[in-house]
Amino acid sequence: MSERFDIVFLGTGGPLPNADRCGAGPVVVAGDTNVLIDCGWGAARRLVPSGVTPSSIEAALFTHMHSDHITDVPDFTRGGLEDDRIAGAHPKIGPPVPDIGTSTLGRECLETTRLP
């Protein structure tokens, strides 16, 4: 029997509010390994209903620093989720935060969560 491989889509929306879609946040499930790719608005609250527990995420990968890909990072890494995780417990991988082109909110999200 082969190992499980799934992609769980927590959201596929863009930066504009949409009643039917949350921001980017797929989780790649490969065997027992879960990797969160981006964490846009609403993605953190969609983890548990999708069947993925926050503590099962082993790493978070960020494709780029637009708001619809990072605004739920603080909710995921600390506060708001009833879980046994501690802040900074997950490896975070992504591009460096540029001096220009990243919103103040984006910079605050990333600095708060200690992304490289």
C-alpha angles and dihedrals in degrees: 000000000000125000120264117266119181140149113218111200110212091175141344101187131121132235095285117086114260125180092216103042138053126207123278116299121135120170118213110214113197113169105306094340121100121189121186113215110202124336109224126173112308096011095106093054091049095058099085097041088052092056097253115117116215091233090058092065107104099183141002122221121195118202096194140339104258117133094246088060102044114024095100094051093103091048090051098046100040142000128010097053119085099225143119094250123119126213113276095014094125124070108243120206126188148111119300116268105260121225090233132032096037117103121237088248091051092049091049092049092051097042091048091055097040098239112176 
